[in-house]
Amino acid sequence: MSDYQVTQIGDLDEWRDHFGGFDAARSRDGRRIIDHELTMQYIGLSANALEPGESAGYWHTHTRVEELYVFLEGRGQMGLGDDVVEVGPGTVVRVAQDVWRTWRARPDSPGQLRWLCIRAGGEQLPHLPDDSTRDPERPMPWYAAP
């Protein structure tokens, strides 16, 4: 099958070694823009890691893009408009268009703050996927005879 791609972004402990950004001027340690490596049409993805006490250093907002932050390790905070939200493992934050946002790893974080940022735009997703097809008769590949 040729219409898929696979990449490895490394173990969580390796994310800080990444260096990247959307352009050279905005690149930094601990960031990898996955959608620049894969042929992605509707979804953007970055893997991120900040040291305790480190912050993004800027606010930003989008007019067309919605973002979803999935926090995996460490402790941090997100500035969302006038609010500050505590984040840590298992926290998922959806940020709509036109909402100002920034983030930091708390100085007392037990380790790096690590998260995925998923970006999407375009058409609104239906509550139930209406473009899928199921085939319950197709055998699962891990049960196939050798």
N, C-alpha and C positions, 0 to 999 in steps of 0.2 A: 504494500500500500504506500503511495507516495504523497498523499494529501494530509500528512501530519508531520510534526517535527518534535524532537526530544532534545532537551538540554539539561545539564546538571548545574545547579547553582551552589552546590557544596553543602556541607553540614552547617548548622546555625553558627557554630564556632568559627567558621571560615568567612562569614559574611562581612566582617569588618575589613578583610583584606581586599574586598572589591573596591574599585575606584571608577566612578562614572557619574553621568548626569545627562541631561537632555542636550547640552552643548558643552564645549570645553570650559567656558567661563563659569558654568554652574556645576561642574563636576566636583565630587568630594569623596573622601574615604568613606567606606561603609555604604555605598549605593551602587546598585546594578540595575540598569533599565533593561529588563528582559524583553520587552516588546521591540527593542532595537535589534535584538538578536534573532528573534523568531518572526515569521510572517504573520503578524496579527492584524486583523482588519477592524475589529470592533472593541477590543479589550486591550488595556495597557496594564503592565505589571512591573513593579520594582520591588527588589529585596533590599532592606535597609537595616543598618545597625549604628547606634550611637553609643559612645562611651558614657558612663555615669557623669552627669553634670553638663554634657554637651547638648546644644540645641540646634535647631534648624537654622537659626540666625535670620530668618525672614518670615513674613506672612505672605500668603498667596490665596488667590481665589480663581475660580474658573467660571466662564459664562455658559459653556456647553457640556462640560465634563462633570460627571458625578464620580466621587471617590469612595472607596471602601477600604478602611484600615483594619488589618487583622493582626493584633499584637500576639506575639509568641513567647517572648521572654523579657525579663527585666521589668522595671517600673518607670513610668513616665507620666507626662501630662500633655494634653492637647489644649491649645487655645482655640476656641470655636466661637467666633464673634466676640461677645463680652463674657463668655463663660470659660472656665477652666475645668477640664474633665480628667480625672485620674484614669490611667490606663495600665494594663499589665497583661499577663498571660490569659488568653481567652477573651479579652475585650475586643469587640468589633464595633467600629464607629463608621457610620455612613454620613458622608458630608455632601449636601446638595450643592447645586450651582449657586454662585453668588454668596457663599458663606466664606468668610475669611478664616483661615486656619494656619496654625503653626504647631510645633511639638518640641519636646525636649525629653531627655532621659533625666530622671530625678538624680540629684547628687548622691542620695543614699540608696540608689538602685543596687541590688546585689550583683549585678553584672550589666552587660550591654543591653540596651533596649533594642529588641529585634522585631521587625514587622514586615508584612507585605502590604503594599498599596496597590489596589486594583482600581483602574480607571476605565470608565465606559461612557459612551455618548451615543447619539443616534436615537433610534426608536425606543419607546418605552417597552419594557418587557411585559408580556402577559403574566397574570398571576399563575396560570398553569401553562407550561410550554405547549404551544399549539402547532409546533412544527416537527414534533418527534414521531417516530414510527417504532413500534416494538415488534420483536420477533421472538416469542417465547419458545418456539420450536428449534431455534438455532442453538446448536450445542455450545457449551462454554469451552473456551480454548484450553483451559487448565485441566479439563477432564478428557481431552482428546487422547486417543491411543498413540503411543510413540511411533 
